[in-house]
Amino acid sequence: MDRRVRRTRKLLGNALLELVQEKKFEQITIQDITDRADLNRATFYLHYGSKEELLADSLESYFDALVEQITPLTLEKPIWESPAAEGIVFAHVAEHAELYRVLLGKNGMGYVINRVIDYIAEFSLLQLKAGLNSIEPQAPIEIAARHVAGSLYALITWWLMNDMPYTPHEMAEMTTRLCVNGTVSTPAAQE
């Protein structure tokens, strides 16, 4: 992608991410975004068809950076078996807590939420296809990947909405145990 295009998209994305922390997403106009970015409306429409598309694109750059951080920790084990990798995820969310509270809270957006879950599921699916598990998944890998993504999303949302009562490390440990061992211990799992 051309450097000017990247710069323009970054300006628009940063403007929207700032605005979404100041007022409800539904109230933000394209004009608000372009004013904040100091660009004109026509420039916005050269790059994006909607503010939802811009938001999802902007968040994916956050996720790409996060995946870069956790990838070395998931080369031999999938993310759901790595408390260290999941700890990085929770630390990332804590660092950007205000933004994620807005996006994942009561006034969050379905479009963006689904893009977040799709992104996590795609990463999980790649790990399942790579055969990082020494055991067979309990369901087809597409279902297992969605399960991991939905679980992580749900736990992050709960954690944020409850003012992060556990540390990122504690959340990562619990998330890993839930994904690896299930919700409740069975007699066989305890042996």
C-alpha positions as CSV (number, residue, x, y, z in Angstrom):
1,M,0.0,0.0,0.0
2,D,1.3,3.5,-0.9
3,R,2.7,5.5,2.0
4,R,0.3,8.3,1.4
5,V,-2.7,5.9,1.5
6,R,-1.4,4.4,4.8
7,R,-0.9,7.8,6.3
8,T,-4.4,9.0,5.3
9,R,-6.0,5.8,6.6
10,K,-4.1,6.1,9.9
11,L,-5.2,9.7,10.3
12,L,-8.9,8.7,9.7
13,G,-8.6,5.7,12.0
14,N,-7.0,7.7,14.8
15,A,-9.6,10.4,14.5
16,L,-12.4,7.8,14.8
17,L,-10.8,6.0,17.7
18,E,-10.5,9.3,19.6
19,L,-14.1,10.3,18.8
20,V,-15.6,6.9,19.8
21,Q,-14.2,7.5,23.3
22,E,-15.9,10.9,23.5
23,K,-19.4,10.2,22.2
24,K,-21.6,7.4,21.0
25,F,-20.6,5.8,17.8
26,E,-24.1,6.4,16.3
27,Q,-23.6,10.1,16.9
28,I,-20.3,10.3,15.1
29,T,-20.6,11.6,11.5
30,I,-18.2,11.3,8.6
31,Q,-17.8,15.1,8.9
32,D,-16.7,14.7,12.5
33,I,-14.1,12.1,11.5
34,T,-12.7,14.2,8.6
35,D,-12.7,17.4,10.7
36,R,-10.7,15.6,13.4
37,A,-8.3,14.1,10.8
38,D,-8.1,17.5,9.0
39,L,-9.1,15.9,5.7
40,N,-12.1,16.4,3.4
41,R,-15.1,14.1,3.1
42,A,-14.2,13.1,-0.4
43,T,-10.9,11.7,0.9
44,F,-12.8,9.6,3.4
45,Y,-14.9,8.0,0.6
46,L,-11.9,7.3,-1.5
47,H,-10.8,4.9,1.3
48,Y,-13.9,3.7,3.1
49,G,-17.6,3.1,2.4
50,S,-18.7,3.7,5.9
51,K,-17.5,4.6,9.4
52,E,-18.1,0.9,10.5
53,E,-15.7,-0.2,7.8
54,L,-13.1,2.4,9.0
55,L,-13.6,1.3,12.6
56,A,-13.1,-2.4,11.8
57,D,-10.0,-1.6,9.7
58,S,-8.5,0.5,12.4
59,L,-9.0,-2.2,15.0
60,E,-7.5,-4.8,12.8
61,S,-4.2,-2.8,12.9
62,Y,-4.3,-3.1,16.7
63,F,-5.0,-6.9,16.4
64,D,-2.1,-7.3,13.8
65,A,0.3,-5.8,16.3
66,L,-1.0,-8.0,19.0
67,V,-0.7,-11.1,16.9
68,E,2.9,-10.2,16.2
69,Q,3.6,-10.1,19.9
70,I,1.9,-13.4,20.7
71,T,3.0,-15.4,17.6
72,P,6.4,-16.4,19.1
73,L,4.6,-17.8,22.1
74,T,2.2,-19.9,20.0
75,L,4.7,-21.6,17.7
76,E,4.6,-24.8,19.7
77,K,1.3,-24.5,21.6
78,P,-1.9,-22.8,20.5
79,I,-2.9,-19.6,22.2
80,W,-5.5,-21.4,24.4
81,E,-2.8,-23.5,25.9
82,S,-0.4,-20.6,26.6
83,P,-1.2,-18.4,29.6
84,A,1.8,-16.2,28.5
85,A,0.1,-15.5,25.1
86,E,-3.3,-14.9,26.7
87,G,-1.6,-12.7,29.3
88,I,-0.4,-10.5,26.4
89,V,-3.9,-10.3,25.1
90,F,-5.4,-9.2,28.5
91,A,-2.5,-6.8,29.0
92,H,-3.2,-5.3,25.6
93,V,-6.9,-4.9,26.5
94,A,-6.0,-3.3,29.8
95,E,-3.7,-0.9,28.1
96,H,-6.6,0.2,25.8
97,A,-9.4,-0.4,28.3
98,E,-11.3,2.8,27.6
99,L,-11.5,2.1,23.9
100,Y,-12.5,-1.6,24.4
101,R,-15.1,-0.6,27.0
102,V,-16.8,1.6,24.5
103,L,-16.6,-1.0,21.7
104,L,-17.6,-4.0,23.8
105,G,-20.1,-2.4,26.2
106,K,-23.8,-2.0,26.0
107,N,-23.6,0.5,23.2
108,G,-21.0,-1.5,21.2
109,M,-21.6,-2.4,17.6
110,G,-22.6,-5.7,16.2
111,Y,-20.6,-5.2,13.0
112,V,-17.4,-4.5,14.9
113,I,-18.0,-7.2,17.4
114,N,-18.4,-9.8,14.7
115,R,-15.2,-8.6,13.0
116,V,-13.4,-8.9,16.3
117,I,-14.6,-12.5,16.8
118,D,-13.9,-13.3,13.1
119,Y,-10.3,-12.1,13.5
120,I,-9.7,-14.1,16.7
121,A,-11.4,-17.2,15.1
122,E,-9.2,-17.0,12.0
123,F,-6.0,-16.9,14.1
124,S,-7.3,-19.9,16.1
125,L,-8.3,-21.8,13.0
126,L,-4.7,-21.3,11.6
127,Q,-3.3,-22.8,14.8
128,L,-5.7,-25.7,14.7
129,K,-4.9,-26.4,11.0
130,A,-1.2,-26.3,11.9
131,G,-1.8,-29.2,14.2
132,L,-0.4,-27.5,17.3
133,N,-2.7,-29.7,19.5
134,S,-1.5,-33.2,20.1
135,I,-5.1,-34.2,20.5
136,E,-8.1,-34.0,18.2
137,P,-10.5,-31.1,18.8
138,Q,-13.9,-32.0,20.3
139,A,-15.7,-30.6,17.2
140,P,-14.8,-29.6,13.6
141,I,-11.9,-27.1,13.7
142,E,-14.1,-24.3,12.4
143,I,-16.4,-24.8,15.4
144,A,-13.5,-25.1,17.8
145,A,-12.0,-21.9,16.4
146,R,-15.3,-20.0,16.9
147,H,-15.5,-21.4,20.4
148,V,-12.1,-20.1,21.4
149,A,-12.8,-16.7,19.8
150,G,-16.2,-16.4,21.4
151,S,-14.9,-17.4,24.8
152,L,-12.0,-15.0,24.7
153,Y,-14.3,-12.2,23.5
154,A,-16.9,-13.0,26.3
155,L,-14.3,-13.1,29.0
156,I,-12.6,-9.8,27.9
157,T,-16.0,-8.1,27.8
158,W,-17.0,-9.4,31.2
159,W,-13.6,-8.4,32.6
160,L,-13.8,-4.8,31.3
161,M,-17.4,-4.3,32.3
162,N,-16.5,-5.4,35.8
163,D,-13.6,-3.0,36.1
164,M,-10.9,-5.7,35.6
165,P,-11.2,-7.4,39.1
166,Y,-8.4,-9.8,38.2
167,T,-5.0,-9.1,36.8
168,P,-4.2,-9.8,33.1
169,H,-2.1,-12.8,34.3
170,E,-4.9,-14.2,36.4
171,M,-7.4,-13.8,33.5
172,A,-5.0,-15.5,31.2
173,E,-4.5,-18.5,33.6
174,M,-8.3,-18.9,34.0
175,T,-8.9,-18.6,30.3
176,T,-6.3,-21.2,29.5
177,R,-7.7,-23.6,32.1
178,L,-11.2,-23.1,30.8
179,C,-10.1,-23.8,27.2
180,V,-7.9,-26.7,28.0
181,N,-9.9,-28.4,30.8
182,G,-13.4,-27.2,30.2
183,T,-15.8,-25.5,32.6
184,V,-15.8,-28.0,35.5
185,S,-13.3,-30.6,36.6
186,T,-14.3,-34.1,36.0
187,P,-12.9,-37.0,38.0
188,A,-10.9,-38.1,34.9
189,A,-9.4,-34.6,34.5
190,Q,-8.3,-34.5,38.2
191,E,-6.3,-37.7,37.9
